[in-house]
Amino acid sequence: MTIENALKENVWAVLGATANTNKFGYKIYMCLKKHGYKVYPVNPNVDNIDGDICYASIAELPEIPGVVDFVVPERVGLAAVAECKEKGVKCLFLQPGADKDSVVEAATAAGLSVIKNCVLVQLKED
């Protein structure tokens, strides 16, 4: 999947979303929402973000996102690849820092599309 096609997907999940406004997990989540995407925050350590329910895992999401944006360390990303595959997710958008070779290799082996880029740059956010 190309970046352009990924950005046309209406439903996203942000793995590593957080309520901490200084972190990229928050900035990416809010940027996608601001641009009109339906976005699900995913983080087992957060109950809600600005009043939105935060899901503990990809498996718990009420629908299949077209894209899951990874803003997590390598070990979390590796564990989430299989969960994304099982959920039926087709594309992973790996932010800088989450785009480790091992995560890319696992996702590719699972048959998932992988994009290594920054949503904030693509959507022209500061």
Secondary structure by P-SEA (a helix, b strand, c coil): ccaaaaaaccbbbbcccccccccaaaaaaaaaaaacccccccccccccccccccccccccccccccbbbbcccaaaaaaaaaaaaaacccccccccccccaaaaaaaaaabbbbbbcccccccccc
